């Protein structure tokens, strides 16, 4: 019995007590490390907020940073406890490579999403054309971007497709030019038409006074000259202004008795510039 007690005492002194000290030290390192990580993340979040980065990007970068440092902290604690971490790190790296290969498409969407949030070629509320679709941006996610079409259909576009294509942002500037073309027949008093249209379009709602509307001969067709009406408006009013200018020009031509080319099915053509 005395021999057994002596052996247990020696075991406690050589193994249990050192392990207990290591365990206490590991707990201290864990709590201290977590406090340091939390403090660094707060500083990082404040720094990104001052740079006015997107809130989604701030949260994701903070979470990624915190998770990475926590994994390193756990590896350090395991090493402090005497656990061999070399094989564990190798397995973790292999798992990361396997996940990256399997999720290559998802990761490419994530990378493109980060670039969209940082570079900001468009923002929520902008009307854009890209990846073969057009609509108003409702949400810029880390993997997909949500667009609403004019007929209220929600479309989710993968960020990698959107970022890899040409992006047309119709809302980038505070004003947008709208062009309406009016084909006339040969022999028409072109200058009289131009003066009449110029006076009429000034009173069309949502047409901006500055830059001033421009009316002139835009081109010559086989049927006769084509008058181009160029007006400016806010981007969100472009479709309405195009229709209003078209209607005003048609009313003015009808009331004044000006002739349109007989073969033109639709007497007025319009587009946004």
Secondary structure, 3 states (H helix, E strand, C coil): CHHHHHHHHHHHHHHHHHHHHHHHHHHHHHHHHHHHHHHHHHHHHHHHHHCCCCHHHHHHHHHHHHHHHHHHHHHHHHHHCCCCCHHHHHHHHHHHHHHHHHCHHHHHHHHHHHHHHHHCCCCCCCEEEECCEEEEEEEECCCEEEEECCCCCEEEEEHHHHHCCCCEECCCCCCEEEEEEEECCCCCCHHHHHHHHHHHHCCCCCCCCCCCCEEEEEEECCCCEEEEEEEEECHHHHHHHHHHHHHHHHHHHHHHCCCCCCCCCCCEEEEEC
